[in-house]
Amino acid sequence: MPSDVSTAVQAATLREHFTQTILPIWRGPGFNAALQLPFEAVSADDHQPLPVTRYRAMACARQLFVFSQAGGAAHAHRLFEALTRYFADTRQGGWFYSVDANGAPLDTTKDLYTHAFIVFACAEYFAAFGNRDALATLNETAALIEARFAVPVSNGLLHAALDAGFDTVRGGLLQNPLMHLTEAYLAASEATGDTAFADALARLALAVAGAFVHAPTGCIAELPIGAADNRLEPGHQFEWFYLVKRAGAAIAASGLDAALERAFDFAQELGVDRTTGGVCAALDERGAVKDATQRIWAQTEYLRALATRGDGASLQALPQQIERFRTRFLHARGWYECKTPEGAVARADMPSTTPYHLATAYASLPSN
């Protein structure tokens, strides 16, 4: 693309690809019309669904977000009905992690990451179409998260996973579900105007700052500080950067804003390939590459963070990075999920969870 093309025109090209190429996949061959659920993934060559072993609540929720944001009311309604029909645990509360190929409960773990996406998707669905059932689901799920996932005497930390009855801890402390819960509470606050979500955001930010911020770099680590074999993911620094900026005053007391400014610089300097613009999957705590795989979601978070930071250097870098992303990760039939640093395709299929990353990044890019 010529260098004199505006960033807004570049962004419009990405959005056009999303509307004309990506969304039709998930209304068509990527959607199981019999069960009314999105398949987990499709082939990049012919868009045929991969053999089915499960359907995840999180994947359905992400698709609900995507079609709600896109204004696809009919498809969003189908997805919300399927989400509540298959994944709601009407006996013990909360949401199943997955169902099998026939729609019967498969993994009954109560997973915080999944519950966060239920809140997030319902907030977008309610904001788009005013569905009162979605509002009720949002509020009930948020209340359940606070009541059942809380770690005792932890000042706001939450378990990553519990058993079906919320009695046994199945997953230790992880930053990723807490990040997506931050995203969910932001969306819920904006959709409902309920100040309780701002209060929850403040508590959550303080808990994350106390347990996960890597002091030398400002990065938010994947595991609590001091855990063995910890790692710093550049994509998550960029994702947190956007969320912290969006949260603003609601989380000011946590100090995350200043930390993420440093984390942005660290991730950009050591986690982004200077030649290709590819964002690597993980660094160690010293900044050495721990996982060189370039996943498409990390590239989208870098775009969003550049647009969000908005300083001269970031705005200058953004047009080149959009073009690098477009030529490296998008193609006429969809996208490349993972690449090696050399540019080889490391994962050939296209998961139903990825359009969420594309949609959220593109929404932050200039439009005029």
C-alpha positions in Angstrom: 0.0 0.0 0.0 1.5 3.4 -0.9 3.1 5.3 1.9 0.8 8.4 1.4 -2.4 6.4 2.1 -3.9 7.6 5.4 -4.1 5.4 8.5 -7.9 5.7 8.4 -7.9 4.3 4.8 -5.6 1.4 5.9 -8.0 0.7 8.8 -11.0 0.7 6.5 -9.3 -1.9 4.3 -8.9 -4.2 7.4 -12.6 -3.6 8.3 -13.7 -4.4 4.8 -11.8 -7.7 4.9 -13.5 -8.4 8.2 -17.0 -7.7 7.0 -16.7 -9.3 3.6 -14.4 -12.3 4.4 -14.4 -13.1 8.1 -18.0 -12.6 9.2 -19.5 -14.7 6.4 -17.4 -17.7 7.5 -19.0 -17.7 10.9 -22.6 -17.2 9.6 -22.1 -20.0 7.1 -19.7 -23.0 7.1 -18.3 -22.1 10.6 -21.7 -22.3 12.2 -23.4 -25.6 13.1 -27.0 -24.8 12.1 -28.4 -27.9 13.7 -27.0 -27.1 17.2 -26.9 -23.3 16.6 -23.2 -23.2 17.8 -20.0 -22.0 16.2 -17.6 -24.7 15.3 -14.3 -24.5 17.2 -12.3 -24.0 14.0 -12.4 -24.2 10.2 -9.9 -25.1 7.5 -8.2 -22.1 6.0 -8.4 -23.6 2.6 -12.1 -24.4 2.2 -13.7 -23.2 5.5 -14.9 -26.7 6.3 -15.2 -27.3 10.1 -12.5 -29.4 11.7 -13.7 -32.7 13.3 -15.8 -31.8 16.3 -14.7 -32.9 19.8 -16.2 -30.1 21.8 -17.9 -26.7 21.8 -16.7 -24.1 24.4 -18.9 -21.6 26.1 -16.1 -19.0 25.7 -16.0 -19.5 22.0 -19.8 -19.0 21.7 -19.5 -15.9 23.9 -16.8 -14.4 21.8 -18.9 -14.9 18.7 -21.8 -13.3 20.5 -19.7 -10.3 21.1 -18.5 -10.1 17.5 -21.9 -10.3 15.9 -23.4 -7.9 18.5 -20.7 -5.4 17.8 -21.3 -5.9 14.0 -25.0 -5.3 14.4 -25.9 -8.8 13.3 -29.0 -9.0 15.4 -30.5 -12.3 14.0 -27.2 -14.2 14.4 -26.5 -12.6 17.8 -29.9 -13.8 19.1 -29.2 -17.3 18.0 -25.9 -17.3 19.7 -27.3 -15.9 23.0 -30.0 -18.6 23.0 -27.5 -21.3 22.3 -25.2 -20.0 25.0 -27.9 -20.2 27.7 -29.3 -23.5 26.4 -26.1 -25.5 26.3 -23.7 -24.0 28.8 -25.7 -22.7 31.8 -25.5 -25.0 34.8 -29.1 -24.8 36.0 -28.4 -27.1 39.0 -25.2 -25.7 40.6 -25.0 -22.3 39.0 -22.5 -20.8 36.7 -21.4 -22.0 33.3 -19.9 -25.2 32.0 -16.6 -25.0 30.2 -17.6 -27.1 27.2 -20.2 -29.5 25.7 -19.6 -32.5 23.5 -20.4 -32.9 19.8 -24.0 -33.5 20.6 -24.4 -30.6 23.0 -24.2 -32.6 26.3 -22.0 -31.2 29.1 -18.4 -32.3 28.6 -16.1 -30.4 30.9 -18.1 -29.1 33.8 -15.2 -27.1 35.3 -16.2 -23.6 36.4 -13.6 -21.5 34.7 -13.1 -17.8 35.5 -11.9 -17.0 31.9 -15.2 -18.4 30.6 -17.3 -16.6 33.1 -15.6 -13.3 32.3 -16.4 -13.7 28.7 -20.1 -14.4 29.5 -20.2 -11.0 31.3 -18.3 -9.3 28.4 -20.5 -10.8 25.6 -23.7 -10.1 27.4 -22.7 -6.5 28.0 -22.1 -6.0 24.3 -25.3 -7.8 23.4 -27.3 -5.8 25.8 -25.8 -2.5 24.7 -26.5 -3.4 21.0 -30.0 -4.7 21.3 -31.4 -4.0 24.8 -32.1 -7.6 25.5 -33.2 -7.7 29.2 -32.3 -11.4 29.6 -28.8 -10.6 28.7 -28.7 -7.9 31.3 -30.0 -10.3 33.9 -27.4 -12.9 32.8 -24.6 -10.3 33.0 -25.6 -9.3 36.6 -26.1 -12.8 37.8 -22.8 -14.0 36.4 -20.9 -11.1 37.8 -22.4 -11.6 41.3 -21.5 -15.3 41.1 -17.9 -14.5 40.2 -17.5 -12.3 43.2 -19.2 -14.8 45.5 -17.7 -18.1 44.3 -14.3 -17.4 42.8 -12.9 -15.2 45.5 -9.6 -16.4 47.1 -10.0 -16.0 50.9 -7.9 -13.3 52.5 -6.4 -12.2 49.2 -7.6 -8.7 48.8 -9.4 -9.2 45.5 -7.7 -12.2 43.8 -9.8 -14.9 42.2 -9.3 -18.6 41.5 -8.7 -19.4 37.8 -10.9 -22.6 38.0 -13.1 -24.6 40.3 -14.9 -27.8 40.1 -18.6 -28.0 39.0 -19.8 -27.3 42.6 -17.3 -24.5 43.3 -15.9 -26.6 46.1 -12.4 -27.7 44.9 -9.8 -25.4 43.3 -8.7 -26.7 39.9 -6.5 -23.8 38.8 -4.0 -21.6 40.5 -3.7 -17.9 40.2 -3.3 -16.7 36.6 -3.3 -13.2 35.2 -5.1 -13.9 31.9 -8.6 -14.6 33.4 -8.2 -11.5 35.6 -7.3 -9.4 32.5 -10.5 -10.6 30.7 -12.5 -10.0 33.8 -11.2 -6.4 33.8 -12.3 -6.2 30.2 -15.7 -7.6 31.1 -16.3 -5.2 34.0 -15.3 -2.3 31.8 -17.9 -3.3 29.2 -20.5 -4.0 31.9 -19.9 -0.6 33.5 -20.3 1.2 30.2 -23.4 -0.9 29.1 -25.3 -0.6 32.4 -24.0 2.6 34.1 -23.9 0.6 37.4 -21.2 2.0 39.7 -20.7 -1.4 41.3 -18.6 -2.4 38.3 -16.3 0.6 38.7 -15.8 -0.5 42.4 -15.1 -4.1 41.2 -12.6 -2.8 38.7 -10.7 -0.8 41.4 -10.5 -3.9 43.7 -9.4 -6.1 40.8 -6.7 -3.7 39.6 -5.2 -3.4 43.1 -5.1 -7.2 43.4 -3.4 -7.5 40.0 -0.9 -4.8 40.8 0.0 -6.5 44.1 0.5 -10.0 42.8 1.5 -9.9 39.1 3.5 -6.7 38.3 7.1 -7.4 37.5 8.8 -4.5 39.2 11.9 -4.3 36.9 9.9 -3.9 33.8 6.4 -2.9 34.8 5.1 -5.9 32.9 2.2 -8.0 34.2 3.5 -11.6 34.4 1.5 -14.7 33.5 1.9 -16.2 37.0 2.2 -14.5 40.4 5.6 -12.8 40.9 8.0 -15.3 42.4 6.5 -18.4 40.6 8.9 -20.7 38.9 9.3 -20.5 35.1 7.3 -17.3 34.9 7.0 -15.5 31.6 6.1 -12.1 30.2 3.9 -12.0 27.1 4.3 -8.9 24.9 0.8 -9.3 23.6 -0.7 -9.2 27.1 1.3 -6.1 27.9 -0.3 -4.4 24.9 -3.7 -5.7 25.8 -3.4 -4.5 29.4 -2.1 -1.2 28.2 -5.3 -0.6 26.3 -7.5 -1.8 29.2 -5.7 0.4 31.8 -6.0 3.5 29.6 -9.7 2.8 29.0 -10.4 2.2 32.7 -8.7 5.6 33.6 -9.7 7.0 37.0 -11.5 3.9 38.0 -8.2 2.1 38.7 -5.9 5.1 39.2 -5.0 4.0 42.8 -3.5 0.7 41.5 -0.5 2.3 39.8 -1.1 0.1 36.8 -1.0 3.1 34.4 2.6 4.0 35.2 3.6 0.3 35.2 2.1 -0.4 31.8 3.8 2.6 30.2 7.1 0.9 31.1 5.7 -2.5 30.0 4.8 -1.1 26.6 8.3 0.1 26.0 9.8 -3.2 27.3 7.5 -5.3 25.1 8.0 -3.1 22.0 11.8 -3.1 22.4 12.3 -6.8 23.0 9.1 -8.5 21.8 8.6 -7.0 18.4 10.8 -8.1 15.4 12.3 -5.0 14.0 12.3 -6.3 10.4 8.8 -7.9 10.1 6.9 -6.2 13.0 6.0 -9.7 14.3 5.2 -9.9 18.0 6.6 -12.9 19.7 4.6 -15.0 22.1 6.7 -14.8 25.3 9.8 -13.4 26.9 11.5 -14.5 30.1 11.9 -12.1 33.0 15.2 -10.8 31.6 13.6 -10.1 28.3 15.1 -13.0 26.3 12.7 -14.7 23.8 11.0 -17.7 25.5 8.5 -18.5 22.7 9.2 -17.0 19.3 5.8 -18.0 17.8 3.9 -15.1 16.4 0.2 -15.5 17.1 -2.3 -13.2 15.3 -4.0 -12.1 18.5 -0.7 -10.5 19.8 -0.3 -8.6 16.5 -3.8 -7.2 16.9 -3.1 -6.1 20.5 0.0 -4.3 19.3 -2.1 -2.4 16.7 -4.6 -1.4 19.4 -2.0 -0.4 21.8 -0.2 1.8 19.3 -3.5 3.5 18.4 -4.4 3.9 22.1 -1.0 5.3 23.2 -1.4 8.0 20.5 2.0 9.7 21.0 4.0 10.9 18.1 6.2 7.8 17.9 3.3 5.4 18.1 1.2 7.2 15.5 4.2 7.3 13.2 4.7 3.5 13.7 1.0 2.6 13.3 0.7 2.9 9.4 3.7 0.6 8.8 2.5 -1.8 11.5 -1.0 -2.0 9.9 0.6 -2.8 6.5 2.9 -5.4 8.0 0.0 -7.0 9.8 -2.2 -7.0 6.7 0.4 -8.6 4.4 1.8 -11.1 7.0 -1.4 -12.3 8.7 -4.4 -11.8 6.4 -5.2 -13.5 3.1 -8.1 -13.7 0.7 -9.9 -16.5 2.5 -9.2 -15.4 6.1 -6.1 -15.2 8.3 -3.0 -17.0 9.4 -3.4 -18.0 13.1 0.3 -18.5 13.9 3.5 -17.9 12.1 7.2 -18.6 12.8 9.6 -15.7 12.9 10.7 -16.6 9.4 7.1 -16.3 8.1 6.1 -20.0 7.8 2.5 -20.9 8.8 2.7 -22.6 12.2 -1.0 -23.2 12.6 -3.1 -23.6 9.5 -6.7 -23.7 10.8 -8.8 -20.6 11.8 -10.4 -20.8 15.3 -13.8 -19.3 16.0 -12.2 -17.3 18.9 -10.0 -15.1 16.7 -12.6 -12.8 15.1 -13.0 -11.3 18.6 -9.4 -10.1 18.5 -9.7 -8.7 15.0 -12.9 -6.8 15.9 -11.6 -5.2 19.1 -8.4 -4.1 17.4 -10.1 -2.7 14.4 -12.6 -0.8 16.6 -9.7 1.2 18.1 -8.1 2.2 14.8 -8.8 5.6 13.2 -11.9 5.9 11.2 -11.5 9.4 9.7 
